[in-house]
Amino acid sequence: MWTKDNRSRYDRSALRCPSDLTDAEWAHVLP
């Protein structure tokens, strides 16, 4: 369910594309 906490956590409006990764997300998938 989309709560106010979840909406701010998953907000992608600052990224160019919704599929872009933030630096923190990219750190999880680095080889």
N, C-alpha and C positions, 0 to 999 in steps of 0.2 A: 504494500500500500504506500502511496506517495504522501509522506508526512512532510512538514516543513523542514525537519532535519534532513530527510532523504533528498528533498528537492535541492537544497543547498549543496549537499555532498556530491550529487551527480549532475550538477549544473554544467553544461558544456558550452554556454553562450560565449565564453571568452576564447574558445578555440576556433580556428578557421573552419574546420569540418567536424561534425559530430564524432567521426571515427578517429580524430587526432588523439594522441596519448599525451598526458601531462608527464613531466619529468619523474614524478613519483610512480606513475603507472609504468613508465618505460623501465624504471629500475627493476621492476619485477620480472620483466621479460628479456633482459639483457642476456646474451649468450655467455 
